[in-house]
Amino acid sequence: MYLYQYIMAKKSTFRQRLKQWTVPSLLLNKYVFTLFVFAVWMTFFDQNNFIRQYNRIHELNTAKGKMSYYIEETQLANEQLVKLKSDMQALEKFAREEYYMKKPNEDVFVILEK
């Protein structure tokens, strides 16, 4: 009997606390509630949520920066290629500096700076 009274007393306090708890009046509006649920869904649960969208935009901007760098490097390489194809002295200089080539009966000394 005492256990039953104890359980009933606990239920009544829970019911009283539940009645005292009030839902903010703004959430009772069905449009605001729907907007709130949509925002939570789009932020955390959707496949294309806002967090992923932000990361993808960041990756896209990084890729655009790399793309402009490589375009500039390609233009420099094309200019160098045109110069090497047209000027034999530039070709010889490039071969000596980059590939350490030498003429017959010639010694090449490579000096490395520390």
Long-range contacts (C-beta under 8 A, 24 or more apart in sequence): none
